[in-house]
Amino acid sequence: MKMQKNILYYSIVVAMAGFLFGFDTVVISGANLPIKEAWNTTPWFHGTFIMSMALWGTVVGSLMGGIPCQSIGRKNTLIWVGVLYFVSALGSGLAPDPYSFSFFRFIGGLGVGASTVAAPTYISEISTAQNRGKLVALYQFNLVLGILVAFISNYLLKGFDGANDWRWMLGVEAIPAAIYAVFVFSIPKSPRWLVLVKKDLKAAREVFTKIGVTNIDEEIEQINTPEPESEVKKSFLMKYKTPLILAFLIAFFNQLSGINFVLYYAPEILEIAGLASRESLYNSIAIGGINLVFTMLGMVLIDKAGRKQLIVLGSIGYIASLCMIAISFYFELGSVVLLCSILVFIASHAIGQGAVIWVFIAEIFPNNIRAYGQAFGTGTHWVFAALITLLGPVVIDYFKVSPWPIFAFFAFMMVLQLIFALFYMPETKGKTLEELEAQLSDQ
């Protein structure tokens, strides 16, 4: 029982990186319009530098995150993630001009990107087949908790310091960043990393003992099992073709659902529908609350119903809600119908893609390349997130009168995701990482 508590404690501490991820990426939604007014930015400049610069940092952090994750370890990478968040929060809040502001947002993005590689990888490597889904999903739970807290923080700080409200909105993140950085020192290093990279079996045994593994020798033997000679001779792309395709598609569809578009531009979208600025911020809190509740439901179901079933369920909800959002704008049905449709959309994301993506990518790659595979999957996710966020202000400006085509496009993409989930996506629940490695390499 004590050992299981250790796994839970380590997972919660690491998952706190998800809280900072959620807070950092969404807090900009409240500062979006004030910054645009303060520095009188054009739609292209605002999209390229102010709104999407953090996401380009995230792209770099996720694509490159596999390198430190593999070389200095998951734990040390997570410590640096905390430092990056802290520096970014203070720098963004104190930035004197849009260029320095963009730089510090980029720094925060590096932290976000690296955390999406290191945190799910670490948690998946200390958990068991039976609890891996819900433990890795703690990262997503903290992510949506961070989103909700960011929406609440933005709402409470609206009117706090006049034209400088946005500085407080961004700077307050330094507090949880400092707390996280201190706590992450208390976790051990990943036992699978110690076995495969450091070849430190003594240290790995100590960690396995802490997390309650009883058959330690058998566990180490499974981790160290060499690849068949036929597999060694294959090229990297051919050898890992199946997990690479799966990681790309799950990440691609995650962003082509429009989730980041809605989260980043929720206040602006709601204002188009006729809500006042503060009222739109208030309704953004409702979005964050629904996200949190249905993420908790997803955590309960992910090791029971399984990853595939949740993606199917979420896809159906996506299609219905996105069609309703498009219809709401096209027929001008009003802000109430629009808000309800957005809430259903958020719920569909939370119970489907939101609960599954980090778990799924973290478990489909073999032990020896998990960090790099995680970097590929998360990098794909963030490239599309950055592109969508960059184009957001321009697209919204173009469809200012009625943005229904945007949501109709996202609905079509979710039809494609449903097809992917039904006919290609494998079920991974209840299987050890080593069993999944054998299964996916045989396909």
C-alpha positions as CSV (number, residue, x, y, z in Angstrom):
1,M,0.0,0.0,0.0
2,K,2.9,2.3,0.9
3,M,4.5,1.6,-2.4
4,Q,1.4,2.4,-4.3
5,K,1.2,5.7,-2.4
6,N,4.8,6.4,-3.6
7,I,3.8,5.9,-7.2
8,L,0.8,8.2,-6.7
9,Y,2.9,10.9,-5.0
10,Y,5.5,10.8,-7.7
11,S,2.9,10.9,-10.4
12,I,1.1,13.9,-8.8
13,V,4.3,15.9,-8.5
14,V,5.3,15.3,-12.1
15,A,1.7,15.9,-13.3
16,M,2.0,19.4,-11.7
17,A,3.9,20.3,-14.9
18,G,0.6,19.8,-16.6
19,F,-1.0,22.5,-14.4
20,L,1.7,25.0,-15.5
21,F,1.2,23.8,-19.1
22,G,-2.6,24.5,-18.9
23,F,-2.2,27.8,-17.1
24,D,0.6,29.1,-19.3
25,T,-1.1,28.3,-22.6
26,V,-4.5,29.7,-21.8
27,V,-3.8,32.7,-19.5
28,I,-3.0,34.6,-22.7
29,S,-6.7,34.4,-23.7
30,G,-7.5,37.1,-21.0
31,A,-4.5,39.2,-22.0
32,N,-5.2,38.9,-25.8
33,L,-7.4,41.9,-26.4
34,P,-5.7,44.2,-23.8
35,I,-2.3,43.6,-25.3
36,K,-3.7,44.2,-28.8
37,E,-5.0,47.6,-27.6
38,A,-1.9,48.5,-25.6
39,W,0.6,47.9,-28.4
40,N,-1.8,48.5,-31.3
41,T,-0.7,45.3,-33.1
42,T,-1.9,44.2,-36.6
43,P,-3.7,40.8,-36.9
44,W,-0.7,39.2,-38.5
45,F,1.8,40.6,-36.0
46,H,-0.5,39.7,-33.1
47,G,-1.0,36.2,-34.3
48,T,2.6,35.6,-35.2
49,F,4.3,37.1,-32.1
50,I,1.9,37.8,-29.3
51,M,-0.4,34.7,-29.5
52,S,1.6,32.0,-31.2
53,M,5.2,32.7,-30.1
54,A,4.7,30.5,-26.9
55,L,3.4,27.8,-29.2
56,W,6.5,28.0,-31.4
57,G,8.5,27.7,-28.3
58,T,6.4,24.6,-27.4
59,V,7.2,23.2,-30.9
60,V,10.9,23.5,-30.3
61,G,10.6,22.3,-26.7
62,S,8.7,19.2,-27.7
63,L,10.7,18.3,-30.8
64,M,14.0,18.8,-28.9
65,G,12.7,17.6,-25.5
66,G,13.6,14.0,-26.3
67,I,17.3,14.9,-26.2
68,P,17.7,16.1,-22.6
69,C,15.0,13.5,-21.6
70,Q,17.3,10.8,-22.9
71,S,20.7,12.2,-21.9
72,I,20.2,13.9,-18.5
73,G,17.0,12.0,-17.6
74,R,13.3,12.6,-17.2
75,K,13.7,14.1,-13.7
76,N,16.4,16.6,-14.5
77,T,14.5,17.7,-17.6
78,L,11.4,18.3,-15.4
79,I,13.5,20.4,-13.0
80,W,14.5,22.7,-15.9
81,V,10.9,22.8,-17.0
82,G,10.0,24.5,-13.7
83,V,12.9,27.0,-14.2
84,L,11.7,27.9,-17.7
85,Y,8.1,28.5,-16.5
86,F,9.3,30.7,-13.7
87,V,11.5,32.9,-15.9
88,S,8.8,33.2,-18.5
89,A,6.1,34.3,-16.1
90,L,8.1,37.0,-14.6
91,G,9.5,38.2,-17.9
92,S,6.1,38.2,-19.7
93,G,4.6,40.2,-16.9
94,L,7.4,42.8,-16.9
95,A,8.0,43.0,-20.6
96,P,8.3,46.6,-21.8
97,D,7.5,45.9,-25.5
98,P,6.0,43.3,-27.8
99,Y,9.4,41.9,-28.8
100,S,10.7,41.1,-25.3
101,F,7.2,39.9,-24.4
102,S,7.3,37.4,-27.3
103,F,10.8,36.2,-26.2
104,F,9.6,35.4,-22.7
105,R,6.5,33.7,-24.0
106,F,8.8,31.6,-26.2
107,I,10.8,30.6,-23.1
108,G,7.6,29.5,-21.4
109,G,6.7,27.5,-24.6
110,L,10.0,25.6,-24.3
111,G,8.9,24.6,-20.8
112,V,5.5,23.5,-22.0
113,G,6.9,21.5,-24.9
114,A,9.6,19.7,-22.8
115,S,7.0,18.9,-20.2
116,T,4.7,17.1,-22.7
117,V,7.7,14.8,-23.5
118,A,9.2,14.3,-20.0
119,A,6.1,14.1,-17.7
120,P,4.0,11.5,-19.5
121,T,7.2,9.5,-20.3
122,Y,8.2,9.5,-16.6
123,I,4.7,8.6,-15.3
124,S,4.3,5.8,-17.8
125,E,7.6,4.3,-16.8
126,I,6.9,4.1,-13.0
127,S,3.3,2.9,-13.3
128,T,1.7,-0.6,-13.9
129,A,-0.4,-1.8,-16.8
130,Q,-3.5,-1.6,-14.6
131,N,-3.1,2.0,-13.4
132,R,-1.0,3.5,-16.2
133,G,-4.0,5.2,-17.9
134,K,-5.3,7.0,-14.9
135,L,-1.9,8.0,-13.6
136,V,-0.6,9.4,-16.9
137,A,-4.1,11.1,-17.3
138,L,-3.2,13.0,-14.0
139,Y,-1.1,15.1,-16.3
140,Q,-4.2,16.0,-18.4
141,F,-6.2,16.5,-15.2
142,N,-3.7,19.0,-14.0
143,L,-3.6,20.6,-17.4
144,V,-7.3,21.3,-17.4
145,L,-7.1,22.4,-13.7
146,G,-4.5,24.9,-14.8
147,I,-6.8,26.1,-17.6
148,L,-9.7,26.6,-15.2
149,V,-7.5,28.4,-12.7
150,A,-6.2,30.6,-15.5
151,F,-9.7,31.5,-16.6
152,I,-10.7,32.3,-12.9
153,S,-7.5,34.3,-12.4
154,N,-8.1,36.3,-15.6
155,Y,-11.6,37.0,-14.4
156,L,-10.6,38.1,-10.9
157,L,-7.7,40.3,-12.2
158,K,-9.9,42.1,-14.8
159,G,-10.1,45.6,-13.5
160,F,-7.4,45.0,-10.8
161,D,-4.8,47.4,-12.2
162,G,-6.4,49.1,-15.2
163,A,-4.3,48.9,-18.3
164,N,-1.8,46.7,-16.5
165,D,-4.3,43.9,-15.7
166,W,-2.7,41.6,-18.3
167,R,0.7,41.9,-16.6
168,W,-0.7,40.5,-13.4
169,M,-2.6,37.8,-15.3
170,L,0.7,36.5,-16.8
171,G,3.1,37.2,-13.9
172,V,1.1,35.4,-11.2
173,E,2.2,32.0,-12.8
174,A,5.6,32.5,-11.2
175,I,4.1,31.3,-7.9
176,P,3.0,27.8,-8.9
177,A,6.1,27.5,-11.1
178,A,8.4,28.0,-8.0
179,I,6.4,25.5,-5.9
180,Y,6.6,22.9,-8.7
181,A,10.3,23.3,-9.2
182,V,10.9,22.6,-5.4
183,F,8.7,19.5,-5.3
184,V,10.1,17.8,-8.4
185,F,13.5,17.5,-6.6
186,S,11.8,14.9,-4.3
187,I,11.0,12.3,-7.0
188,P,13.4,9.5,-8.0
189,K,14.8,9.0,-11.5
190,S,12.9,6.8,-13.9
191,P,13.9,3.1,-13.4
192,R,13.6,2.3,-17.1
193,W,15.9,5.2,-17.9
194,L,18.4,4.0,-15.3
195,V,18.4,0.5,-16.8
196,L,18.6,1.3,-20.5
197,V,20.5,4.6,-20.6
198,K,22.7,4.8,-17.4
199,K,23.0,1.0,-17.1
200,D,22.8,1.6,-13.3
201,L,21.0,-1.6,-12.2
202,K,21.6,-0.8,-8.5
203,A,19.8,2.5,-8.6
204,A,17.1,1.1,-10.7
205,R,16.5,-1.7,-8.2
206,E,16.1,0.9,-5.4
207,V,13.5,2.8,-7.4
208,F,11.6,-0.4,-8.3
209,T,11.6,-1.2,-4.6
210,K,10.2,2.2,-3.7
211,I,7.3,1.8,-6.2
212,G,6.5,-1.7,-5.0
213,V,7.8,-4.0,-7.8
214,T,8.2,-7.4,-6.3
215,N,9.7,-9.4,-9.3
216,I,12.5,-6.8,-9.9
217,D,14.9,-9.2,-11.7
218,E,12.1,-10.3,-14.1
219,E,11.2,-6.6,-14.7
220,I,14.8,-5.7,-15.5
221,E,15.2,-8.7,-17.8
222,Q,12.1,-7.7,-19.8
223,I,13.4,-4.1,-20.1
224,N,16.8,-5.4,-21.3
225,T,15.4,-8.0,-23.7
226,P,17.4,-7.3,-27.0
227,E,15.5,-6.8,-30.3
228,P,15.3,-9.7,-32.7
229,E,18.1,-9.6,-35.3
230,S,15.6,-9.1,-38.1
231,E,14.3,-5.9,-36.4
232,V,17.8,-4.5,-35.8
233,K,18.5,-4.5,-39.5
234,K,15.4,-2.5,-40.4
235,S,15.6,1.3,-40.9
236,F,14.3,3.5,-38.1
237,L,11.1,4.5,-40.0
238,M,10.3,0.9,-41.0
239,K,11.1,-0.5,-37.6
240,Y,8.8,2.0,-35.8
241,K,6.4,2.7,-38.6
242,T,3.2,1.7,-36.7
243,P,3.8,3.8,-33.5
244,L,5.0,6.7,-35.6
245,I,1.8,6.7,-37.7
246,L,-0.4,6.3,-34.6
247,A,1.4,9.2,-32.8
248,F,1.1,11.5,-35.8
249,L,-2.6,10.8,-36.3
250,I,-3.7,11.1,-32.7
251,A,-1.8,14.4,-32.4
252,F,-2.9,15.7,-35.8
253,F,-6.6,15.1,-35.0
254,N,-6.3,16.5,-31.5
255,Q,-5.5,20.0,-32.9
256,L,-7.8,19.7,-36.0
257,S,-10.7,19.4,-33.6
258,G,-10.2,23.1,-33.0
259,I,-9.6,22.8,-29.2
260,N,-6.8,25.3,-29.0
261,F,-8.6,27.7,-31.3
262,V,-11.6,27.6,-28.9
263,L,-9.5,27.8,-25.7
264,Y,-7.3,30.6,-26.9
265,Y,-10.0,32.7,-28.5
266,A,-13.0,31.9,-26.3
267,P,-13.5,35.4,-25.0
268,E,-13.2,36.9,-28.6
269,I,-15.5,34.2,-30.1
270,L,-18.1,34.9,-27.4
271,E,-17.9,38.6,-27.9
272,I,-18.6,38.1,-31.6
273,A,-21.8,36.4,-30.4
274,G,-22.8,39.5,-28.4
275,L,-21.3,39.0,-24.9
276,A,-19.5,41.9,-23.2
277,S,-15.8,41.5,-22.4
278,R,-16.1,40.7,-18.7
279,E,-19.1,38.5,-19.3
280,S,-17.2,36.5,-22.0
281,L,-14.4,36.0,-19.4
282,Y,-16.9,34.8,-16.9
283,N,-18.3,32.3,-19.4
284,S,-14.7,31.1,-20.1
285,I,-14.7,29.9,-16.5
286,A,-17.7,27.7,-17.4
287,I,-15.6,26.3,-20.2
288,G,-12.8,25.5,-17.8
289,G,-15.1,23.9,-15.3
290,I,-16.8,21.6,-17.8
291,N,-13.3,20.7,-19.1
292,L,-12.2,19.7,-15.5
293,V,-15.4,17.6,-14.7
294,F,-15.3,15.6,-17.9
295,T,-11.5,15.1,-17.7
296,M,-12.2,13.5,-14.3
297,L,-14.8,11.2,-15.9
298,G,-12.3,10.3,-18.6
299,M,-9.7,9.4,-16.0
300,V,-12.2,7.0,-14.4
301,L,-13.1,5.4,-17.7
302,I,-9.7,5.3,-19.4
303,D,-8.5,2.0,-17.8
304,K,-12.0,0.5,-17.9
305,A,-13.6,1.4,-21.3
306,G,-10.1,1.9,-22.8
307,R,-8.4,4.5,-25.0
308,K,-10.1,3.5,-28.3
309,Q,-13.6,3.7,-26.9
310,L,-13.1,7.1,-25.4
311,I,-11.8,8.5,-28.8
312,V,-14.9,7.1,-30.5
313,L,-17.2,8.6,-27.9
314,G,-15.4,11.9,-28.1
315,S,-15.5,12.0,-31.8
316,I,-19.2,11.6,-31.9
317,G,-19.6,14.5,-29.4
318,Y,-17.1,16.6,-31.4
319,I,-19.1,16.2,-34.6
320,A,-22.5,17.0,-33.0
321,S,-21.2,20.0,-31.1
322,L,-19.1,21.6,-33.9
323,C,-22.1,21.3,-36.3
324,M,-24.2,23.1,-33.7
325,I,-21.7,25.8,-33.2
326,A,-21.6,26.3,-37.0
327,I,-25.4,26.4,-37.2
328,S,-25.6,28.8,-34.3
329,F,-23.4,31.3,-36.1
330,Y,-25.0,30.7,-39.5
331,F,-28.6,31.2,-38.3
332,E,-27.6,33.7,-35.5
333,L,-29.3,31.6,-32.8
334,G,-27.8,33.7,-30.0
335,S,-25.1,33.4,-27.4
336,V,-26.9,30.9,-25.2
337,V,-27.2,28.2,-27.8
338,L,-23.6,29.0,-28.9
339,L,-22.2,28.7,-25.3
340,C,-24.1,25.4,-24.7
341,S,-22.7,24.0,-28.0
342,I,-19.2,25.1,-26.9
343,L,-19.6,23.4,-23.5
344,V,-20.6,20.1,-25.2
345,F,-17.6,20.5,-27.5
346,I,-15.3,20.9,-24.5
347,A,-16.9,18.0,-22.7
348,S,-16.3,15.8,-25.8
349,H,-12.7,16.8,-25.9
350,A,-12.1,16.2,-22.2
351,I,-13.5,12.7,-22.2
352,G,-11.9,11.7,-25.5
353,Q,-8.8,13.3,-26.9
354,G,-8.0,15.2,-23.7
355,A,-7.9,12.1,-21.6
356,V,-6.3,9.8,-24.1
357,I,-3.6,11.7,-26.1
358,W,-0.7,11.9,-23.6
359,V,-1.4,8.3,-22.3
360,F,-1.5,6.8,-25.8
361,I,1.6,8.5,-27.1
362,A,3.5,7.6,-23.9
363,E,2.8,3.9,-24.2
364,I,3.0,3.0,-27.9
365,F,6.8,3.5,-28.3
366,P,9.4,0.9,-27.2
367,N,11.5,1.6,-24.1
368,N,14.7,2.5,-25.9
369,I,13.1,5.3,-28.0
370,R,10.2,6.3,-25.8
371,A,11.6,9.8,-25.2
372,Y,12.2,10.4,-28.9
373,G,8.8,8.9,-29.8
374,Q,7.1,11.1,-27.3
375,A,9.0,14.1,-28.8
376,F,7.7,13.2,-32.2
377,G,4.1,12.8,-31.1
378,T,4.0,16.0,-29.0
379,G,6.0,17.9,-31.7
380,T,3.3,17.0,-34.2
381,H,0.6,18.2,-31.8
382,W,2.4,21.5,-31.2
383,V,3.2,22.3,-34.8
384,F,-0.5,22.1,-35.7
385,A,-1.4,24.0,-32.5
386,A,1.0,26.8,-33.4
387,L,-0.3,27.0,-37.0
388,I,-3.9,27.2,-35.9
389,T,-3.1,29.8,-33.2
390,L,-1.0,31.9,-35.6
391,L,-3.8,32.0,-38.2
392,G,-6.5,32.5,-35.5
393,P,-6.6,36.3,-35.5
394,V,-6.5,36.5,-39.3
395,V,-9.2,33.8,-39.7
396,I,-11.4,35.4,-37.0
397,D,-10.9,38.8,-38.6
398,Y,-11.8,37.4,-42.1
399,F,-15.0,35.7,-40.8
400,K,-15.8,38.5,-38.3
401,V,-19.5,38.6,-39.3
402,S,-20.1,34.9,-39.1
403,P,-17.3,32.4,-38.4
404,W,-19.4,29.3,-39.1
405,P,-17.1,27.9,-41.9
406,I,-14.3,27.6,-39.3
407,F,-16.3,25.2,-37.2
408,A,-17.8,23.3,-40.2
409,F,-14.2,22.5,-41.2
410,F,-13.3,21.2,-37.7
411,A,-16.5,19.1,-37.8
412,F,-15.4,17.5,-41.0
413,M,-12.0,16.7,-39.6
414,M,-13.6,14.9,-36.6
415,V,-15.5,12.7,-39.0
416,L,-12.1,11.6,-40.3
417,Q,-10.9,11.0,-36.7
418,L,-13.9,8.8,-36.0
419,I,-12.9,6.7,-39.0
420,F,-9.4,6.5,-37.7
421,A,-10.5,5.4,-34.3
422,L,-12.9,2.7,-35.6
423,F,-10.7,1.1,-38.2
424,Y,-7.0,1.8,-37.3
425,M,-6.4,2.7,-33.7
426,P,-5.4,-0.3,-31.4
427,E,-6.6,-0.7,-27.8
428,T,-3.7,-0.4,-25.3
429,K,-5.4,-0.7,-21.9
430,G,-4.3,-3.4,-19.5
431,K,-1.0,-4.2,-21.3
432,T,2.5,-3.6,-20.1
433,L,4.8,-1.3,-22.0
434,E,6.9,-4.4,-23.1
435,E,3.7,-6.2,-24.3
436,L,2.7,-3.2,-26.3
437,E,6.2,-3.0,-27.8
438,A,5.9,-6.6,-29.0
439,Q,2.4,-6.1,-30.3
440,L,3.0,-2.9,-32.3
441,S,6.3,-4.1,-33.8
442,D,4.6,-7.2,-35.1
443,Q,2.0,-5.2,-37.1
